[in-house]
Amino acid sequence: MPIRLKKLIGTVLLIALVVLYALVASAVAVARLGDAGALAQLAFFIFSGLLWILPAMAIIKWMMVPRRD
């Protein structure tokens, strides 16, 4: 697969990941953290704010792997 096509697909996947992840994290926060304390909310948002990095790293790694000939 050409590197330009991989980068295009990876970019679309990253944008979709961020949008979908933000919607899911917000829905979980609204459903579960409405009456939680400030410390629980802080812990959730720190954890969920960093968790999306793992799949994003995998997508970026896939995008950057050179083509095998």
Distance bins in CASP14 RR format, pairs under 12 A and 6 or more apart:
PFRMAT RR
TARGET T0000
AUTHOR 0000-0000-0000
RMODE 2
METHOD distances of the structure
MODEL  1
1 7 0 0 0 0 0 1 0 0 0 0 0
1 8 0 0 0 0 0 1 0 0 0 0 0
1 9 0 0 0 0 1 0 0 0 0 0 0
1 10 0 0 0 0 0 1 0 0 0 0 0
1 62 0 0 0 0 0 1 0 0 0 0 0
1 63 0 0 0 0 0 1 0 0 0 0 0
1 65 0 0 0 0 0 1 0 0 0 0 0
1 66 0 0 0 0 0 1 0 0 0 0 0
1 67 1 0 0 1 0 0 0 0 0 0 0
1 68 0 0 0 0 0 1 0 0 0 0 0
2 8 0 0 0 0 1 0 0 0 0 0 0
2 9 0 0 0 0 0 1 0 0 0 0 0
2 63 0 0 0 0 0 1 0 0 0 0 0
2 66 0 0 0 0 0 1 0 0 0 0 0
2 67 1 0 0 1 0 0 0 0 0 0 0
2 69 0 0 0 0 0 1 0 0 0 0 0
3 9 0 0 0 0 0 1 0 0 0 0 0
3 10 0 0 0 0 0 1 0 0 0 0 0
3 62 0 0 0 0 0 1 0 0 0 0 0
3 63 0 0 0 0 1 0 0 0 0 0 0
3 64 0 0 0 0 1 0 0 0 0 0 0
3 65 0 0 0 0 1 0 0 0 0 0 0
3 66 1 0 0 1 0 0 0 0 0 0 0
3 67 1 0 0 1 0 0 0 0 0 0 0
3 68 0 0 0 0 0 1 0 0 0 0 0
4 10 0 0 0 0 0 1 0 0 0 0 0
4 11 0 0 0 0 0 1 0 0 0 0 0
4 63 0 0 0 0 0 1 0 0 0 0 0
4 67 0 0 0 0 0 1 0 0 0 0 0
5 11 0 0 0 0 0 1 0 0 0 0 0
5 12 0 0 0 0 0 1 0 0 0 0 0
5 63 0 0 0 0 0 1 0 0 0 0 0
5 67 0 0 0 0 0 1 0 0 0 0 0
6 12 0 0 0 0 0 1 0 0 0 0 0
6 13 0 0 0 0 0 1 0 0 0 0 0
6 59 0 0 0 0 0 1 0 0 0 0 0
6 60 0 0 0 0 0 1 0 0 0 0 0
6 61 0 0 0 0 0 1 0 0 0 0 0
6 62 1 0 0 1 0 0 0 0 0 0 0
6 63 1 0 1 0 0 0 0 0 0 0 0
6 64 0 0 0 0 1 0 0 0 0 0 0
6 65 0 0 0 0 1 0 0 0 0 0 0
6 66 0 0 0 0 1 0 0 0 0 0 0
6 67 0 0 0 0 1 0 0 0 0 0 0
7 13 0 0 0 0 0 1 0 0 0 0 0
7 14 0 0 0 0 0 1 0 0 0 0 0
7 59 0 0 0 0 0 1 0 0 0 0 0
7 60 0 0 0 0 1 0 0 0 0 0 0
7 62 0 0 0 0 0 1 0 0 0 0 0
7 63 1 0 1 0 0 0 0 0 0 0 0
7 64 0 0 0 0 1 0 0 0 0 0 0
7 65 0 0 0 0 0 1 0 0 0 0 0
7 67 0 0 0 0 0 1 0 0 0 0 0
8 14 0 0 0 0 0 1 0 0 0 0 0
8 15 0 0 0 0 0 1 0 0 0 0 0
8 63 0 0 0 0 1 0 0 0 0 0 0
9 15 0 0 0 0 0 1 0 0 0 0 0
9 16 0 0 0 0 0 1 0 0 0 0 0
9 59 0 0 0 0 1 0 0 0 0 0 0
9 62 0 0 0 0 1 0 0 0 0 0 0
9 63 1 0 0 1 0 0 0 0 0 0 0
10 16 0 0 0 0 1 0 0 0 0 0 0
10 17 0 0 0 0 1 0 0 0 0 0 0
10 18 0 0 0 0 0 1 0 0 0 0 0
10 55 0 0 0 0 0 1 0 0 0 0 0
10 56 0 0 0 0 1 0 0 0 0 0 0
10 58 0 0 0 0 0 1 0 0 0 0 0
10 59 1 0 1 0 0 0 0 0 0 0 0
10 60 1 0 0 1 0 0 0 0 0 0 0
10 61 0 0 0 0 0 1 0 0 0 0 0
10 62 1 0 0 1 0 0 0 0 0 0 0
10 63 1 0 1 0 0 0 0 0 0 0 0
10 64 0 0 0 0 0 1 0 0 0 0 0
10 65 0 0 0 0 0 1 0 0 0 0 0
11 17 0 0 0 0 0 1 0 0 0 0 0
11 18 0 0 0 0 0 1 0 0 0 0 0
11 56 0 0 0 0 0 1 0 0 0 0 0
11 59 0 0 0 0 1 0 0 0 0 0 0
11 60 0 0 0 0 1 0 0 0 0 0 0
11 62 0 0 0 0 0 1 0 0 0 0 0
11 63 1 0 0 1 0 0 0 0 0 0 0
12 18 0 0 0 0 0 1 0 0 0 0 0
12 19 0 0 0 0 0 1 0 0 0 0 0
12 59 0 0 0 0 1 0 0 0 0 0 0
12 63 0 0 0 0 0 1 0 0 0 0 0
13 19 0 0 0 0 0 1 0 0 0 0 0
13 20 0 0 0 0 0 1 0 0 0 0 0
13 21 0 0 0 0 0 1 0 0 0 0 0
13 55 0 0 0 0 1 0 0 0 0 0 0
13 56 0 0 0 0 1 0 0 0 0 0 0
13 58 0 0 0 0 1 0 0 0 0 0 0
13 59 1 0 1 0 0 0 0 0 0 0 0
13 60 0 0 0 0 1 0 0 0 0 0 0
13 62 0 0 0 0 1 0 0 0 0 0 0
13 63 0 0 0 0 1 0 0 0 0 0 0
14 20 0 0 0 0 0 1 0 0 0 0 0
14 21 0 0 0 0 0 1 0 0 0 0 0
14 52 0 0 0 0 1 0 0 0 0 0 0
14 53 0 0 0 0 0 1 0 0 0 0 0
14 55 0 0 0 0 1 0 0 0 0 0 0
14 56 1 0 0 1 0 0 0 0 0 0 0
14 57 0 0 0 0 0 1 0 0 0 0 0
14 58 0 0 0 0 0 1 0 0 0 0 0
14 59 1 0 1 0 0 0 0 0 0 0 0
14 60 1 0 0 1 0 0 0 0 0 0 0
14 61 0 0 0 0 0 1 0 0 0 0 0
14 62 0 0 0 0 0 1 0 0 0 0 0
14 63 0 0 0 0 1 0 0 0 0 0 0
15 21 0 0 0 0 0 1 0 0 0 0 0
15 22 0 0 0 0 0 1 0 0 0 0 0
15 56 0 0 0 0 0 1 0 0 0 0 0
15 59 0 0 0 0 0 1 0 0 0 0 0
16 22 0 0 0 0 0 1 0 0 0 0 0
16 23 0 0 0 0 0 1 0 0 0 0 0
16 52 0 0 0 0 0 1 0 0 0 0 0
16 55 0 0 0 0 0 1 0 0 0 0 0
16 56 0 0 0 0 0 1 0 0 0 0 0
16 59 0 0 0 0 1 0 0 0 0 0 0
17 23 0 0 0 0 0 1 0 0 0 0 0
17 24 0 0 0 0 0 1 0 0 0 0 0
17 25 0 0 0 0 0 1 0 0 0 0 0
17 51 0 0 0 0 0 1 0 0 0 0 0
17 52 1 0 0 1 0 0 0 0 0 0 0
17 53 0 0 0 0 0 1 0 0 0 0 0
17 54 0 0 0 0 0 1 0 0 0 0 0
17 55 1 0 1 0 0 0 0 0 0 0 0
17 56 1 0 0 1 0 0 0 0 0 0 0
17 57 0 0 0 0 0 1 0 0 0 0 0
17 58 0 0 0 0 1 0 0 0 0 0 0
17 59 1 0 0 1 0 0 0 0 0 0 0
17 60 0 0 0 0 0 1 0 0 0 0 0
18 24 0 0 0 0 0 1 0 0 0 0 0
18 25 0 0 0 0 0 1 0 0 0 0 0
18 49 0 0 0 0 0 1 0 0 0 0 0
18 51 0 0 0 0 0 1 0 0 0 0 0
18 52 1 0 0 1 0 0 0 0 0 0 0
18 53 0 0 0 0 0 1 0 0 0 0 0
18 55 0 0 0 0 1 0 0 0 0 0 0
18 56 1 0 0 1 0 0 0 0 0 0 0
18 59 0 0 0 0 0 1 0 0 0 0 0
19 25 0 0 0 0 0 1 0 0 0 0 0
19 26 0 0 0 0 0 1 0 0 0 0 0
19 52 0 0 0 0 0 1 0 0 0 0 0
20 26 0 0 0 0 0 1 0 0 0 0 0
20 27 0 0 0 0 0 1 0 0 0 0 0
20 52 0 0 0 0 1 0 0 0 0 0 0
20 55 0 0 0 0 0 1 0 0 0 0 0
20 56 0 0 0 0 0 1 0 0 0 0 0
21 27 0 0 0 0 0 1 0 0 0 0 0
21 28 0 0 0 0 0 1 0 0 0 0 0
21 48 0 0 0 0 1 0 0 0 0 0 0
21 49 0 0 0 0 1 0 0 0 0 0 0
21 50 0 0 0 0 0 1 0 0 0 0 0
21 51 1 0 0 1 0 0 0 0 0 0 0
21 52 1 0 1 0 0 0 0 0 0 0 0
21 53 0 0 0 0 0 1 0 0 0 0 0
21 54 0 0 0 0 0 1 0 0 0 0 0
21 55 0 0 0 0 1 0 0 0 0 0 0
21 56 0 0 0 0 1 0 0 0 0 0 0
22 28 0 0 0 0 0 1 0 0 0 0 0
22 29 0 0 0 0 0 1 0 0 0 0 0
22 45 0 0 0 0 0 1 0 0 0 0 0
22 48 0 0 0 0 1 0 0 0 0 0 0
22 49 0 0 0 0 1 0 0 0 0 0 0
22 51 0 0 0 0 0 1 0 0 0 0 0
22 52 0 0 0 0 1 0 0 0 0 0 0
23 29 0 0 0 0 0 1 0 0 0 0 0
23 30 0 0 0 0 0 1 0 0 0 0 0
23 48 0 0 0 0 0 1 0 0 0 0 0
23 52 0 0 0 0 0 1 0 0 0 0 0
24 30 0 0 0 0 0 1 0 0 0 0 0
24 31 0 0 0 0 0 1 0 0 0 0 0
24 32 0 0 0 0 0 1 0 0 0 0 0
24 48 0 0 0 0 1 0 0 0 0 0 0
24 49 0 0 0 0 0 1 0 0 0 0 0
24 51 0 0 0 0 0 1 0 0 0 0 0
24 52 0 0 0 0 1 0 0 0 0 0 0
25 31 0 0 0 0 0 1 0 0 0 0 0
25 32 0 0 0 0 0 1 0 0 0 0 0
25 33 0 0 0 0 0 1 0 0 0 0 0
25 44 0 0 0 0 1 0 0 0 0 0 0
25 45 0 0 0 0 1 0 0 0 0 0 0
25 46 0 0 0 0 0 1 0 0 0 0 0
25 47 0 0 0 0 1 0 0 0 0 0 0
25 48 1 0 1 0 0 0 0 0 0 0 0
25 49 1 0 0 1 0 0 0 0 0 0 0
25 50 0 0 0 0 0 1 0 0 0 0 0
25 51 0 0 0 0 1 0 0 0 0 0 0
25 52 1 0 0 1 0 0 0 0 0 0 0
26 32 0 0 0 0 0 1 0 0 0 0 0
26 33 0 0 0 0 0 1 0 0 0 0 0
26 44 0 0 0 0 0 1 0 0 0 0 0
26 45 0 0 0 0 0 1 0 0 0 0 0
26 48 0 0 0 0 1 0 0 0 0 0 0
26 49 0 0 0 0 0 1 0 0 0 0 0
27 33 0 0 0 0 0 1 0 0 0 0 0
27 48 0 0 0 0 0 1 0 0 0 0 0
28 34 0 0 0 0 0 1 0 0 0 0 0
28 36 0 0 0 0 0 1 0 0 0 0 0
28 41 0 0 0 0 0 1 0 0 0 0 0
28 44 0 0 0 0 1 0 0 0 0 0 0
28 45 0 0 0 0 0 1 0 0 0 0 0
28 47 0 0 0 0 0 1 0 0 0 0 0
28 48 1 0 0 1 0 0 0 0 0 0 0
28 49 0 0 0 0 0 1 0 0 0 0 0
28 51 0 0 0 0 0 1 0 0 0 0 0
29 36 0 0 0 0 1 0 0 0 0 0 0
29 40 0 0 0 0 0 1 0 0 0 0 0
29 41 1 0 0 1 0 0 0 0 0 0 0
29 42 0 0 0 0 0 1 0 0 0 0 0
29 43 0 0 0 0 0 1 0 0 0 0 0
29 44 1 0 0 1 0 0 0 0 0 0 0
29 45 1 0 0 1 0 0 0 0 0 0 0
29 47 0 0 0 0 0 1 0 0 0 0 0
29 48 1 0 0 1 0 0 0 0 0 0 0
29 49 0 0 0 0 0 1 0 0 0 0 0
30 36 0 0 0 0 0 1 0 0 0 0 0
30 41 0 0 0 0 0 1 0 0 0 0 0
30 44 0 0 0 0 0 1 0 0 0 0 0
31 44 0 0 0 0 0 1 0 0 0 0 0
32 40 0 0 0 0 1 0 0 0 0 0 0
32 41 0 0 0 0 1 0 0 0 0 0 0
32 44 1 0 0 1 0 0 0 0 0 0 0
32 48 0 0 0 0 0 1 0 0 0 0 0
33 39 0 0 0 0 0 1 0 0 0 0 0
33 40 1 0 0 1 0 0 0 0 0 0 0
33 41 1 0 1 0 0 0 0 0 0 0 0
33 42 0 0 0 0 0 1 0 0 0 0 0
33 43 0 0 0 0 1 0 0 0 0 0 0
33 44 1 0 1 0 0 0 0 0 0 0 0
33 45 0 0 0 0 1 0 0 0 0 0 0
33 47 0 0 0 0 0 1 0 0 0 0 0
33 48 0 0 0 0 0 1 0 0 0 0 0
34 40 0 0 0 0 1 0 0 0 0 0 0
34 41 0 0 0 0 1 0 0 0 0 0 0
34 44 0 0 0 0 0 1 0 0 0 0 0
35 41 0 0 0 0 0 1 0 0 0 0 0
36 42 0 0 0 0 1 0 0 0 0 0 0
36 43 0 0 0 0 1 0 0 0 0 0 0
36 44 1 0 0 1 0 0 0 0 0 0 0
36 45 0 0 0 0 0 1 0 0 0 0 0
37 43 0 0 0 0 1 0 0 0 0 0 0
37 44 0 0 0 0 0 1 0 0 0 0 0
38 44 0 0 0 0 0 1 0 0 0 0 0
38 45 0 0 0 0 0 1 0 0 0 0 0
39 45 0 0 0 0 0 1 0 0 0 0 0
39 46 0 0 0 0 0 1 0 0 0 0 0
40 46 0 0 0 0 0 1 0 0 0 0 0
40 47 0 0 0 0 0 1 0 0 0 0 0
41 47 0 0 0 0 0 1 0 0 0 0 0
41 48 0 0 0 0 0 1 0 0 0 0 0
42 48 0 0 0 0 0 1 0 0 0 0 0
42 49 0 0 0 0 0 1 0 0 0 0 0
43 49 0 0 0 0 0 1 0 0 0 0 0
43 50 0 0 0 0 0 1 0 0 0 0 0
44 50 0 0 0 0 0 1 0 0 0 0 0
44 51 0 0 0 0 0 1 0 0 0 0 0
45 51 0 0 0 0 0 1 0 0 0 0 0
47 53 0 0 0 0 0 1 0 0 0 0 0
47 54 0 0 0 0 0 1 0 0 0 0 0
48 54 0 0 0 0 0 1 0 0 0 0 0
49 56 0 0 0 0 0 1 0 0 0 0 0
50 56 0 0 0 0 0 1 0 0 0 0 0
50 57 0 0 0 0 0 1 0 0 0 0 0
51 57 0 0 0 0 0 1 0 0 0 0 0
52 58 0 0 0 0 0 1 0 0 0 0 0
52 59 0 0 0 0 0 1 0 0 0 0 0
53 59 0 0 0 0 0 1 0 0 0 0 0
53 60 0 0 0 0 1 0 0 0 0 0 0
54 60 0 0 0 0 0 1 0 0 0 0 0
54 61 0 0 0 0 0 1 0 0 0 0 0
55 61 0 0 0 0 0 1 0 0 0 0 0
55 62 0 0 0 0 0 1 0 0 0 0 0
56 62 0 0 0 0 0 1 0 0 0 0 0
56 63 0 0 0 0 0 1 0 0 0 0 0
57 63 0 0 0 0 0 1 0 0 0 0 0
57 64 0 0 0 0 0 1 0 0 0 0 0
58 64 0 0 0 0 0 1 0 0 0 0 0
58 65 0 0 0 0 0 1 0 0 0 0 0
59 65 0 0 0 0 0 1 0 0 0 0 0
END
